[in-house]
Amino acid sequence: MIEVRELHEMAEFERVNALFDDIWHFGSADPPITMELMRALSHAGGYVSGAFDGDRMVGASAGFLAADSTLHSHVTGTAPGHGIGWALKQHQRLWALERELERITWTYDPLVRRNAHFNLAKLGARPIEYLPSFYGVMGDAINQGDESDRLLASWPLTSPHVEALARREPYVTPVSDDAVVALADEGGRPVTGSMDAATVLVAVPADIETLRRADPEAGKAWRYAVRDVLGGLMGEGRRVTGFFEKSSYIVEKV
């Protein structure tokens, strides 16, 4: 069973740093967060937690208080294993609710299917802003020099669908029969379709990390296609309401 607890000591932050290096292999690049900043966040009332399987640290998360009764989750990383991310997020949710916070926000790469499914379908978060190259070009082993487009996800902690999902009750975002495909995955390449409908689907690649290594040009093609289509639709004021069949964003006109 995964246990999650808050972290306060430098020795614990050293373990987080080692875990994150195992995940991202940042090498000479900057780590996603320094041990000193984790120490400062923890001391100042921010959120720093670790997930443990017995004595082994298998996940960690750090965030800071933001405007409008919000906790912004800056970085979360987990070792391979089932249920670690879920345990961290549910601990984070209870921590925020105890402090009367209304939502948690974080950013993630819109091209990573499993993260999109976890964030939208399992947690009930919703993307509210498309952020092109938010961190610039990243040099860690996972991002492979790719531009760091991000979606800003907002998790409304007391919304009925979020509470139902927290209880492990199924919730599926309905998709209308007349939805059209605005971006399709055809043979591993992005193909633009129609956007002239109240509901459109925007696909992302099956495994962008592997694709970046095997075919960097295809990875770039997906980056720019999703930026143009999903970013463009959100820029027009359309709303992302879910993730369809573990493959596509559901985007609707408001």
ZAMARKE-950002 format. One record per residue (C-alpha): x, y, z; residue number from 0; residue in one letter. Coordinates in Angstrom, 2 decimals, always signed. Layout:
! ZAMARKE-950002
x = X, y = Y, z = Z, pos = NUM, code = a
...
//
This chain:
! ZAMARKE-950002
x = +0.00, y = +0.00, z = +0.00, pos = 0, code = m
x = +1.26, y = +3.47, z = -0.92, pos = 1, code = i
x = +1.64, y = +5.92, z = +1.98, pos = 2, code = e
x = +1.88, y = +9.67, z = +1.29, pos = 3, code = v
x = +3.17, y = +12.16, z = +3.83, pos = 4, code = r
x = +4.49, y = +15.71, z = +3.93, pos = 5, code = e
x = +8.25, y = +16.23, z = +3.83, pos = 6, code = l
x = +10.22, y = +18.73, z = +5.93, pos = 7, code = h
x = +13.87, y = +17.70, z = +6.23, pos = 8, code = e
x = +16.84, y = +18.18, z = +3.88, pos = 9, code = m
x = +17.55, y = +14.45, z = +3.94, pos = 10, code = a
x = +14.05, y = +13.86, z = +2.56, pos = 11, code = e
x = +14.53, y = +16.48, z = -0.15, pos = 12, code = f
x = +17.80, y = +14.80, z = -1.15, pos = 13, code = e
x = +15.79, y = +11.62, z = -1.74, pos = 14, code = r
x = +13.29, y = +13.59, z = -3.87, pos = 15, code = v
x = +16.15, y = +15.03, z = -5.92, pos = 16, code = n
x = +17.55, y = +11.52, z = -6.51, pos = 17, code = a
x = +14.09, y = +10.20, z = -7.47, pos = 18, code = l
x = +13.51, y = +13.04, z = -9.93, pos = 19, code = f
x = +16.94, y = +12.47, z = -11.50, pos = 20, code = d
x = +16.03, y = +8.81, z = -11.98, pos = 21, code = d
x = +12.81, y = +9.91, z = -13.72, pos = 22, code = i
x = +14.02, y = +12.80, z = -15.91, pos = 23, code = w
x = +17.79, y = +12.21, z = -16.14, pos = 24, code = h
x = +18.33, y = +15.95, z = -16.20, pos = 25, code = f
x = +22.15, y = +15.61, z = -15.98, pos = 26, code = g
x = +23.68, y = +19.02, z = -16.62, pos = 27, code = s
x = +20.24, y = +20.57, z = -17.18, pos = 28, code = a
x = +18.43, y = +22.28, z = -14.32, pos = 29, code = d
x = +16.38, y = +19.96, z = -12.08, pos = 30, code = p
x = +12.62, y = +20.60, z = -12.01, pos = 31, code = p
x = +12.99, y = +21.90, z = -8.45, pos = 32, code = i
x = +15.99, y = +22.33, z = -6.15, pos = 33, code = t
x = +16.35, y = +20.91, z = -2.67, pos = 34, code = m
x = +16.68, y = +24.44, z = -1.30, pos = 35, code = e
x = +13.40, y = +25.53, z = -2.86, pos = 36, code = l
x = +11.62, y = +22.45, z = -1.49, pos = 37, code = m
x = +12.95, y = +23.34, z = +1.95, pos = 38, code = r
x = +11.70, y = +26.93, z = +1.59, pos = 39, code = a
x = +8.28, y = +25.84, z = +0.32, pos = 40, code = l
x = +7.82, y = +23.39, z = +3.16, pos = 41, code = s
x = +8.91, y = +25.90, z = +5.80, pos = 42, code = h
x = +6.65, y = +28.64, z = +4.38, pos = 43, code = a
x = +3.51, y = +26.49, z = +4.39, pos = 44, code = g
x = +3.65, y = +25.23, z = +0.82, pos = 45, code = g
x = +3.10, y = +21.65, z = -0.25, pos = 46, code = y
x = +5.92, y = +19.11, z = -0.44, pos = 47, code = v
x = +5.07, y = +15.42, z = -0.12, pos = 48, code = s
x = +6.56, y = +12.02, z = -0.74, pos = 49, code = g
x = +4.92, y = +8.70, z = -1.62, pos = 50, code = a
x = +6.40, y = +5.59, z = -0.04, pos = 51, code = f
x = +6.14, y = +1.88, z = -0.71, pos = 52, code = d
x = +7.48, y = +0.64, z = +2.60, pos = 53, code = g
x = +10.73, y = +2.54, z = +3.13, pos = 54, code = d
x = +11.25, y = +3.23, z = -0.57, pos = 55, code = r
x = +10.30, y = +6.66, z = -1.93, pos = 56, code = m
x = +8.34, y = +6.08, z = -5.15, pos = 57, code = v
x = +6.88, y = +9.53, z = -5.82, pos = 58, code = g
x = +7.01, y = +13.16, z = -4.76, pos = 59, code = a
x = +5.17, y = +16.40, z = -5.39, pos = 60, code = s
x = +5.78, y = +20.07, z = -4.63, pos = 61, code = a
x = +3.48, y = +23.07, z = -4.98, pos = 62, code = g
x = +2.90, y = +26.61, z = -3.81, pos = 63, code = f
x = -0.06, y = +28.71, z = -2.83, pos = 64, code = l
x = -1.36, y = +30.91, z = -5.64, pos = 65, code = a
x = -4.07, y = +33.54, z = -6.08, pos = 66, code = a
x = -7.80, y = +32.85, z = -5.81, pos = 67, code = d
x = -7.69, y = +30.07, z = -3.18, pos = 68, code = s
x = -5.51, y = +27.86, z = -5.37, pos = 69, code = t
x = -2.66, y = +25.43, z = -4.80, pos = 70, code = l
x = -0.42, y = +25.30, z = -7.87, pos = 71, code = h
x = +1.25, y = +21.90, z = -8.13, pos = 72, code = s
x = +4.60, y = +22.75, z = -9.70, pos = 73, code = h
x = +6.14, y = +19.31, z = -10.12, pos = 74, code = v
x = +5.07, y = +15.72, z = -9.51, pos = 75, code = t
x = +7.10, y = +12.65, z = -10.39, pos = 76, code = g
x = +6.66, y = +8.94, z = -9.74, pos = 77, code = t
x = +8.63, y = +5.76, z = -10.23, pos = 78, code = a
x = +6.98, y = +3.06, z = -12.36, pos = 79, code = p
x = +4.14, y = +1.46, z = -10.46, pos = 80, code = g
x = +0.36, y = +1.37, z = -10.19, pos = 81, code = h
x = -1.52, y = +3.84, z = -8.02, pos = 82, code = g
x = +1.34, y = +6.14, z = -7.02, pos = 83, code = i
x = +0.13, y = +9.20, z = -8.93, pos = 84, code = g
x = -3.43, y = +8.63, z = -7.71, pos = 85, code = w
x = -2.29, y = +8.45, z = -4.08, pos = 86, code = a
x = -0.23, y = +11.65, z = -4.41, pos = 87, code = l
x = -3.09, y = +13.57, z = -6.01, pos = 88, code = k
x = -5.67, y = +12.44, z = -3.45, pos = 89, code = q
x = -3.31, y = +13.43, z = -0.61, pos = 90, code = h
x = -2.82, y = +16.78, z = -2.32, pos = 91, code = q
x = -6.58, y = +17.23, z = -2.66, pos = 92, code = r
x = -7.23, y = +16.53, z = +1.04, pos = 93, code = l
x = -4.36, y = +18.85, z = +2.02, pos = 94, code = w
x = -5.91, y = +21.65, z = -0.03, pos = 95, code = a
x = -9.44, y = +21.06, z = +1.28, pos = 96, code = l
x = -8.19, y = +21.18, z = +4.88, pos = 97, code = e
x = -6.91, y = +24.69, z = +4.09, pos = 98, code = r
x = -10.19, y = +25.71, z = +2.44, pos = 99, code = e
x = -8.64, y = +25.96, z = -1.01, pos = 100, code = l
x = -11.01, y = +25.69, z = -3.95, pos = 101, code = e
x = -8.85, y = +24.20, z = -6.69, pos = 102, code = r
x = -5.47, y = +22.81, z = -7.63, pos = 103, code = i
x = -3.77, y = +23.75, z = -10.88, pos = 104, code = t
x = -0.79, y = +22.26, z = -12.71, pos = 105, code = w
x = +0.70, y = +22.13, z = -16.17, pos = 106, code = t
x = +1.35, y = +19.09, z = -18.32, pos = 107, code = y
x = +2.45, y = +18.25, z = -21.84, pos = 108, code = d
x = -0.71, y = +17.96, z = -23.99, pos = 109, code = p
x = +0.96, y = +15.34, z = -26.19, pos = 110, code = l
x = +1.31, y = +12.72, z = -23.44, pos = 111, code = v
x = -1.80, y = +10.53, z = -23.74, pos = 112, code = r
x = -1.54, y = +8.72, z = -20.42, pos = 113, code = r
x = -1.21, y = +12.02, z = -18.53, pos = 114, code = n
x = -4.17, y = +13.53, z = -20.37, pos = 115, code = a
x = -6.30, y = +10.47, z = -19.56, pos = 116, code = h
x = -5.21, y = +10.48, z = -15.91, pos = 117, code = f
x = -5.75, y = +14.22, z = -15.44, pos = 118, code = n
x = -9.08, y = +14.52, z = -17.24, pos = 119, code = l
x = -10.76, y = +11.12, z = -17.06, pos = 120, code = a
x = -9.50, y = +9.79, z = -13.71, pos = 121, code = k
x = -9.16, y = +13.01, z = -11.69, pos = 122, code = l
x = -11.70, y = +15.26, z = -13.41, pos = 123, code = g
x = -9.37, y = +18.20, z = -14.02, pos = 124, code = a
x = -10.02, y = +20.43, z = -17.03, pos = 125, code = r
x = -7.53, y = +22.34, z = -19.22, pos = 126, code = p
x = -8.19, y = +26.07, z = -19.11, pos = 127, code = i
x = -5.25, y = +27.53, z = -21.06, pos = 128, code = e
x = -2.83, y = +26.45, z = -23.79, pos = 129, code = y
x = +0.70, y = +27.68, z = -23.08, pos = 130, code = l
x = +3.10, y = +27.45, z = -26.06, pos = 131, code = p
x = +6.74, y = +26.67, z = -25.18, pos = 132, code = s
x = +5.99, y = +27.53, z = -21.54, pos = 133, code = f
x = +9.44, y = +26.54, z = -20.19, pos = 134, code = y
x = +11.36, y = +27.05, z = -23.44, pos = 135, code = g
x = +13.29, y = +24.16, z = -25.00, pos = 136, code = v
x = +13.95, y = +21.47, z = -22.39, pos = 137, code = m
x = +17.15, y = +19.43, z = -22.26, pos = 138, code = g
x = +16.28, y = +16.45, z = -20.07, pos = 139, code = d
x = +16.24, y = +12.90, z = -21.43, pos = 140, code = a
x = +12.43, y = +12.65, z = -21.61, pos = 141, code = i
x = +11.74, y = +15.90, z = -23.47, pos = 142, code = n
x = +14.65, y = +15.42, z = -25.90, pos = 143, code = q
x = +15.05, y = +19.14, z = -26.73, pos = 144, code = g
x = +11.34, y = +19.52, z = -27.60, pos = 145, code = d
x = +9.49, y = +22.77, z = -27.13, pos = 146, code = e
x = +7.66, y = +22.73, z = -23.80, pos = 147, code = s
x = +4.04, y = +23.42, z = -24.76, pos = 148, code = d
x = +1.82, y = +22.93, z = -21.73, pos = 149, code = r
x = -1.84, y = +22.81, z = -20.83, pos = 150, code = l
x = -2.82, y = +24.53, z = -17.59, pos = 151, code = l
x = -5.17, y = +22.10, z = -15.84, pos = 152, code = a
x = -7.64, y = +23.23, z = -13.18, pos = 153, code = s
x = -9.02, y = +20.73, z = -10.65, pos = 154, code = w
x = -12.20, y = +22.05, z = -8.97, pos = 155, code = p
x = -11.97, y = +20.11, z = -5.74, pos = 156, code = l
x = -15.63, y = +20.08, z = -4.72, pos = 157, code = t
x = -17.29, y = +19.73, z = -8.12, pos = 158, code = s
x = -19.70, y = +16.77, z = -8.17, pos = 159, code = p
x = -17.82, y = +14.92, z = -10.90, pos = 160, code = h
x = -14.49, y = +15.35, z = -9.06, pos = 161, code = v
x = -15.99, y = +14.11, z = -5.79, pos = 162, code = e
x = -17.52, y = +11.11, z = -7.59, pos = 163, code = a
x = -14.18, y = +10.22, z = -9.19, pos = 164, code = l
x = -12.42, y = +10.59, z = -5.81, pos = 165, code = a
x = -14.82, y = +7.93, z = -4.50, pos = 166, code = r
x = -13.82, y = +5.74, z = -7.46, pos = 167, code = r
x = -17.27, y = +6.08, z = -9.02, pos = 168, code = e
x = -17.20, y = +5.97, z = -12.83, pos = 169, code = p
x = -17.75, y = +9.20, z = -14.73, pos = 170, code = y
x = -17.58, y = +9.43, z = -18.52, pos = 171, code = v
x = -17.87, y = +12.70, z = -20.41, pos = 172, code = t
x = -20.65, y = +12.30, z = -22.97, pos = 173, code = p
x = -19.76, y = +12.87, z = -26.62, pos = 174, code = v
x = -22.46, y = +13.88, z = -29.09, pos = 175, code = s
x = -23.11, y = +11.70, z = -32.14, pos = 176, code = d
x = -22.37, y = +14.62, z = -34.48, pos = 177, code = d
x = -18.85, y = +15.24, z = -33.10, pos = 178, code = a
x = -16.20, y = +15.56, z = -35.82, pos = 179, code = v
x = -12.47, y = +14.84, z = -35.80, pos = 180, code = v
x = -10.42, y = +18.03, z = -35.91, pos = 181, code = a
x = -7.08, y = +16.23, z = -35.63, pos = 182, code = l
x = -6.60, y = +12.53, z = -36.37, pos = 183, code = a
x = -3.78, y = +10.04, z = -35.87, pos = 184, code = d
x = -3.26, y = +8.33, z = -39.21, pos = 185, code = e
x = -0.32, y = +5.95, z = -39.31, pos = 186, code = g
x = +1.38, y = +7.81, z = -36.50, pos = 187, code = g
x = +1.14, y = +11.21, z = -38.21, pos = 188, code = r
x = -1.23, y = +14.10, z = -37.43, pos = 189, code = p
x = -3.90, y = +14.82, z = -40.04, pos = 190, code = v
x = -6.11, y = +17.89, z = -39.73, pos = 191, code = t
x = -9.83, y = +17.54, z = -40.30, pos = 192, code = g
x = -12.95, y = +19.66, z = -39.87, pos = 193, code = s
x = -13.43, y = +22.03, z = -36.96, pos = 194, code = m
x = -16.89, y = +23.16, z = -38.01, pos = 195, code = d
x = -18.98, y = +21.47, z = -35.33, pos = 196, code = a
x = -20.17, y = +22.10, z = -31.80, pos = 197, code = a
x = -18.02, y = +19.20, z = -30.55, pos = 198, code = t
x = -14.68, y = +18.21, z = -32.03, pos = 199, code = v
x = -12.08, y = +15.59, z = -31.14, pos = 200, code = l
x = -8.35, y = +16.35, z = -31.10, pos = 201, code = v
x = -6.11, y = +13.27, z = -31.13, pos = 202, code = a
x = -2.63, y = +13.00, z = -29.64, pos = 203, code = v
x = +0.02, y = +10.36, z = -30.46, pos = 204, code = p
x = +0.01, y = +7.00, z = -28.73, pos = 205, code = a
x = +3.52, y = +7.40, z = -27.25, pos = 206, code = d
x = +5.18, y = +10.76, z = -27.84, pos = 207, code = i
x = +8.31, y = +9.89, z = -25.79, pos = 208, code = e
x = +9.12, y = +6.89, z = -28.01, pos = 209, code = t
x = +8.20, y = +8.86, z = -31.14, pos = 210, code = l
x = +10.60, y = +11.69, z = -30.24, pos = 211, code = r
x = +13.47, y = +9.19, z = -30.11, pos = 212, code = r
x = +12.49, y = +7.13, z = -33.16, pos = 213, code = a
x = +11.27, y = +9.93, z = -35.45, pos = 214, code = d
x = +12.04, y = +13.45, z = -34.19, pos = 215, code = p
x = +10.40, y = +15.06, z = -37.22, pos = 216, code = e
x = +7.12, y = +13.25, z = -36.54, pos = 217, code = a
x = +7.33, y = +14.39, z = -32.91, pos = 218, code = g
x = +7.72, y = +17.99, z = -34.06, pos = 219, code = k
x = +4.83, y = +17.58, z = -36.51, pos = 220, code = a
x = +2.58, y = +16.51, z = -33.62, pos = 221, code = w
x = +3.79, y = +19.38, z = -31.44, pos = 222, code = r
x = +2.88, y = +22.00, z = -34.05, pos = 223, code = y
x = -0.36, y = +20.31, z = -35.11, pos = 224, code = a
x = -1.70, y = +20.09, z = -31.55, pos = 225, code = v
x = -0.53, y = +23.65, z = -30.86, pos = 226, code = r
x = -2.36, y = +24.91, z = -33.96, pos = 227, code = d
x = -5.55, y = +22.88, z = -33.55, pos = 228, code = v
x = -6.08, y = +22.48, z = -29.81, pos = 229, code = l
x = -4.36, y = +25.74, z = -28.93, pos = 230, code = g
x = -6.28, y = +27.52, z = -31.66, pos = 231, code = g
x = -9.64, y = +26.16, z = -30.54, pos = 232, code = l
x = -8.99, y = +27.09, z = -26.92, pos = 233, code = m
x = -7.83, y = +30.52, z = -28.06, pos = 234, code = g
x = -11.22, y = +30.98, z = -29.74, pos = 235, code = e
x = -12.89, y = +30.33, z = -26.40, pos = 236, code = g
x = -13.83, y = +26.67, z = -26.87, pos = 237, code = r
x = -13.71, y = +24.48, z = -23.78, pos = 238, code = r
x = -12.02, y = +21.12, z = -23.23, pos = 239, code = v
x = -14.55, y = +18.93, z = -21.42, pos = 240, code = t
x = -12.89, y = +15.52, z = -21.30, pos = 241, code = g
x = -10.66, y = +12.90, z = -22.92, pos = 242, code = f
x = -12.26, y = +10.41, z = -25.31, pos = 243, code = f
x = -11.32, y = +6.72, z = -25.38, pos = 244, code = e
x = -7.81, y = +7.40, z = -24.03, pos = 245, code = k
x = -6.83, y = +9.09, z = -27.29, pos = 246, code = s
x = -8.49, y = +12.47, z = -27.98, pos = 247, code = s
x = -9.44, y = +15.70, z = -26.29, pos = 248, code = y
x = -13.15, y = +16.58, z = -26.37, pos = 249, code = i
x = -13.53, y = +20.24, z = -27.26, pos = 250, code = v
x = -16.88, y = +22.00, z = -27.23, pos = 251, code = e
x = -18.24, y = +25.41, z = -28.13, pos = 252, code = k
x = -19.35, y = +27.31, z = -25.03, pos = 253, code = v
//
